[in-house]
């Protein structure tokens, strides 16, 4: 079971990976029904305050939705290199 410190680090890493501003994240969170203000959310993201579990989960959901929108980098297969070599536009 992760410690609260590990949990916080993982949460912050997810926020960082989402590559979204605090303002945009707050809009996403608010549209899901979140009810803490932008400044409280920012303070939570920086470890300054705690949020009730439901509000944390709504914020986590907003972050995860953003992560779902971002295509992660993928390792290319060798046939992709061959297609690039065969493409006359390259």
CORDA-V396091 format. One record per backbone hydrogen bond with DSSP energy under -0.5 kcal/mol. CO is the residue of the C=O (numbers start at 1). NH is the residue of the N-H. If there is no record, write none. Layout:
{{CO:NH} {CO:NH}}
This chain:
{{3:7} {4:8} {5:9} {6:10} {7:11} {8:12} {9:13} {10:14} {11:15} {12:16} {13:17} {14:18} {15:19} {15:20} {16:19} {21:25} {22:26} {23:27} {24:28} {25:29} {26:30} {27:31} {28:32} {29:32} {29:34} {30:33} {37:41} {38:42} {39:43} {40:44} {41:45} {42:46} {43:48} {43:49} {44:47} {52:56} {53:57} {54:58} {55:59} {56:60} {57:61} {58:62} {59:63} {60:64} {61:65} {62:66} {63:67} {64:68} {65:69} {66:69} {66:70} {67:70} {69:71} {70:72} {77:80} {77:81} {78:82} {79:83} {80:84} {81:85} {82:86} {83:87} {86:88} {87:90}}
